[in-house]
Amino acid sequence: MSHSTPGLKQIFLEHIDTLALTLRPATVTGYRGAARHFLAYLHAAFPHLRRLSQLRRDPYLLA
């Protein structure tokens, strides 16, 4: 039996779904949009980035 590592998108969306239990719908929509844009940026600028454990403040978040 193999366990696949969840992708960045899946991790972000699962956390947003958890937050959605206590936040207003418009806030959740904003979070989803921000996550979508951030993940698109990461994919375009750092295509080798595949796991959350690879994400570092510098250069990924400061770029």
Backbone as a printed PyTorch tensor [residue, N CA C, xyz], in Angstrom:
tensor([[[  0.8460,  -1.1730,   0.0000],
         [  0.0000,   0.0000,   0.0000],
         [  0.8950,   1.2420,   0.0000]],

        [[  0.6570,   2.1580,  -0.9080],
         [  1.4670,   3.3760,  -0.9730],
         [  0.6410,   4.5720,  -0.5220]],

        [[  1.3080,   5.4750,   0.1460],
         [  0.6610,   6.7040,   0.5980],
         [  1.2100,   7.8490,  -0.2350]],

        [[  0.3400,   8.5630,  -0.9000],
         [  0.8060,   9.6880,  -1.6960],
         [  0.8570,  10.9360,  -0.8260]],

        [[  1.8290,  11.7640,  -1.1000],
         [  1.9700,  13.0200,  -0.3850],
         [  0.9900,  14.0150,  -0.9840]],

        [[  0.1800,  14.6670,  -0.1430],
         [ -0.7710,  15.6380,  -0.6950],
         [ -0.0380,  16.8150,  -1.3280]],

        [[ -0.5640,  17.2960,  -2.4380],
         [  0.0320,  18.4340,  -3.1140],
         [ -0.2560,  19.7270,  -2.3730]],

        [[  0.4480,  20.7650,  -2.7610],
         [  0.2730,  22.0660,  -2.1160],
         [ -1.1700,  22.5490,  -2.2170]],

        [[ -1.7670,  22.4100,  -3.3900],
         [ -3.1410,  22.8770,  -3.5750],
         [ -4.0860,  22.1620,  -2.6190]],

        [[ -3.9490,  20.8600,  -2.5200],
         [ -4.8160,  20.0780,  -1.6360],
         [ -4.6490,  20.5210,  -0.1840]],

        [[ -3.4280,  20.7390,   0.2430],
         [ -3.1680,  21.1670,   1.6230],
         [ -3.8080,  22.5210,   1.8960]],

        [[ -3.5950,  23.4700,   0.9930],
         [ -4.1720,  24.8040,   1.1720],
         [ -5.6950,  24.7320,   1.2320]],

        [[ -6.2980,  23.9930,   0.2980],
         [ -7.7580,  23.9270,   0.2470],
         [ -8.3480,  23.2250,   1.4670]],

        [[ -7.6740,  22.2020,   1.9690],
         [ -8.1620,  21.5220,   3.1730],
         [ -8.1340,  22.4530,   4.3810]],

        [[ -7.0880,  23.2520,   4.4960],
         [ -7.0110,  24.2000,   5.6140],
         [ -8.0730,  25.2930,   5.4790]],

        [[ -8.2910,  25.7500,   4.2720],
         [ -9.3370,  26.7620,   4.0590],
         [-10.7110,  26.1700,   4.3710]],

        [[-10.9250,  24.9210,   3.9950],
         [-12.1980,  24.2630,   4.3190],
         [-12.4100,  24.1870,   5.8290]],

        [[-11.3490,  23.9650,   6.5760],
         [-11.4470,  23.9520,   8.0360],
         [-11.7990,  25.3370,   8.5580]],

        [[-11.1430,  26.3600,   8.0210],
         [-11.4410,  27.7310,   8.4350],
         [-12.8690,  28.1270,   8.0720]],

        [[-13.3810,  27.5490,   7.0060],
         [-14.7280,  27.8950,   6.5350],
         [-15.8070,  27.5800,   7.5640]],

        [[-15.4950,  26.7290,   8.5060],
         [-16.4720,  26.3810,   9.5400],
         [-16.7870,  27.5580,  10.4560]],

        [[-15.8530,  28.5190,  10.5470],
         [-16.0470,  29.6360,  11.4790],
         [-15.9990,  31.0120,  10.8200]],

        [[-15.7370,  31.0640,   9.5260],
         [-15.6140,  32.3510,   8.8420],
         [-16.8190,  32.6260,   7.9500]],

        [[-16.9860,  33.8830,   7.6210],
         [-18.0570,  34.2740,   6.6990],
         [-17.7240,  33.7820,   5.2860]],

        [[-18.7450,  33.4820,   4.4960],
         [-18.5190,  32.9830,   3.1320],
         [-17.6380,  33.9030,   2.2820]],

        [[-17.8170,  35.2070,   2.3970],
         [-17.0080,  36.1320,   1.5960],
         [-15.5330,  36.0570,   1.9950]],

        [[-15.2680,  35.8500,   3.2720],
         [-13.8870,  35.7120,   3.7400],
         [-13.2650,  34.4470,   3.1720]],

        [[-14.0050,  33.3700,   3.1830],
         [-13.5210,  32.1010,   2.6420],
         [-13.2500,  32.2390,   1.1450]],

        [[-14.1260,  32.9190,   0.4390],
         [-13.9260,  33.1600,  -0.9920],
         [-12.6310,  33.9380,  -1.2180]],

        [[-12.3870,  34.9390,  -0.3930],
         [-11.1500,  35.7140,  -0.4910],
         [ -9.9220,  34.8620,  -0.2230]],

        [[ -9.9970,  34.0010,   0.7860],
         [ -8.8810,  33.1010,   1.0940],
         [ -8.6110,  32.1500,  -0.0650]],

        [[ -9.6770,  31.6300,  -0.6520],
         [ -9.4960,  30.7110,  -1.7850],
         [ -8.8410,  31.4270,  -2.9680]],

        [[ -9.2610,  32.6560,  -3.2160],
         [ -8.6550,  33.4320,  -4.3020],
         [ -7.1910,  33.7260,  -4.0340]],

        [[ -6.8780,  34.1170,  -2.8040],
         [ -5.4850,  34.4030,  -2.4400],
         [ -4.6320,  33.1440,  -2.5690]],

        [[ -5.1540,  32.0170,  -2.1280],
         [ -4.4130,  30.7600,  -2.2370],
         [ -4.1970,  30.3880,  -3.6990]],

        [[ -5.2380,  30.5640,  -4.5180],
         [ -5.1260,  30.2460,  -5.9480],
         [ -4.0340,  31.0930,  -6.6080]],

        [[ -4.0170,  32.3950,  -6.3110],
         [ -3.0000,  33.2800,  -6.8910],
         [ -1.6010,  32.9370,  -6.3800]],

        [[ -1.4890,  32.6660,  -5.0800],
         [ -0.1950,  32.3190,  -4.5030],
         [  0.3410,  31.0260,  -5.1080]],

        [[ -0.5080,  30.0230,  -5.2450],
         [ -0.0730,  28.7540,  -5.8210],
         [  0.2840,  28.8980,  -7.2980]],

        [[ -0.4350,  29.7450,  -8.0280],
         [ -0.0930,  30.0000,  -9.4340],
         [  1.2700,  30.6730,  -9.5330]],

        [[  1.5230,  31.6280,  -8.6330],
         [  2.8350,  32.2910,  -8.5870],
         [  3.9350,  31.2750,  -8.2960]],

        [[  3.7350,  30.4380,  -7.2830],
         [  4.7500,  29.4350,  -6.9440],
         [  5.0130,  28.5070,  -8.1180]],

        [[  3.9580,  28.0700,  -8.7830],
         [  4.1180,  27.1590,  -9.9160],
         [  4.8890,  27.8200, -11.0600]],

        [[  4.6100,  29.0930, -11.3190],
         [  5.2830,  29.7990, -12.4160],
         [  6.7360,  30.1280, -12.0740]],

        [[  6.9750,  30.5810, -10.8590],
         [  8.3140,  31.0350, -10.4790],
         [  9.2140,  29.9020,  -9.9870]],

        [[  8.6300,  28.8840,  -9.3870],
         [  9.4060,  27.7910,  -8.7930],
         [  8.7660,  26.4440,  -9.1390]],

        [[  8.8350,  26.0290, -10.3930],
         [  8.1380,  24.8080, -10.8190],
         [  8.6310,  23.5360, -10.1260]],

        [[  9.8180,  23.5770,  -9.5500],
         [ 10.3580,  22.3990,  -8.8640],
         [  9.7340,  22.1870,  -7.4820]],

        [[  9.0560,  23.1830,  -6.9570],
         [  8.4530,  23.1120,  -5.6300],
         [  7.2250,  22.2060,  -5.6670]],

        [[  7.2570,  21.1230,  -4.9050],
         [  6.1700,  20.1420,  -4.9420],
         [  5.5490,  19.8660,  -3.5750]],

        [[  6.3220,  20.0720,  -2.5020],
         [  5.8400,  19.7150,  -1.1650],
         [  5.9090,  20.9160,  -0.2350]],

        [[  5.0300,  20.9280,   0.7350],
         [  5.0040,  21.9990,   1.7130],
         [  6.3260,  22.0700,   2.4750]],

        [[  6.9530,  20.9430,   2.7010],
         [  8.2230,  20.9130,   3.4310],
         [  9.3470,  21.6160,   2.6660]],

        [[  9.1840,  21.8210,   1.3680],
         [ 10.1820,  22.5180,   0.5650],
         [ 10.0230,  24.0350,   0.6270]],

        [[  8.8900,  24.4900,   1.0950],
         [  8.5790,  25.9150,   1.1040],
         [  9.3490,  26.6170,   2.2170]],

        [[ 10.0730,  27.6600,   1.8650],
         [ 10.8480,  28.4470,   2.8220],
         [ 10.4760,  29.9130,   2.6620]],

        [[ 10.7020,  30.6670,   3.7140],
         [ 10.3950,  32.1040,   3.6670],
         [ 11.2050,  32.7790,   2.5630]],

        [[ 12.4610,  32.4470,   2.4890],
         [ 13.3410,  33.0210,   1.4780],
         [ 13.8370,  31.8800,   0.6070]],

        [[ 13.5690,  31.8560,  -0.6410],
         [ 13.1240,  32.9260,  -1.5180],
         [ 11.6320,  32.9010,  -1.8440]],

        [[ 10.9210,  31.8480,  -1.4650],
         [  9.5590,  31.6480,  -1.9690],
         [  8.5650,  32.7110,  -1.5180]],

        [[  8.6120,  33.1010,  -0.2660],
         [  7.6330,  34.0630,   0.2270],
         [  8.0990,  35.5020,   0.0820]],

        [[  9.3980,  35.7220,   0.0230],
         [  9.9210,  37.0820,  -0.0940],
         [ 10.0560,  37.5460,  -1.5360]],

        [[  9.9930,  36.6130,  -2.4710],
         [ 10.2170,  36.9620,  -3.8840],
         [  9.1550,  37.8490,  -4.4500]]])
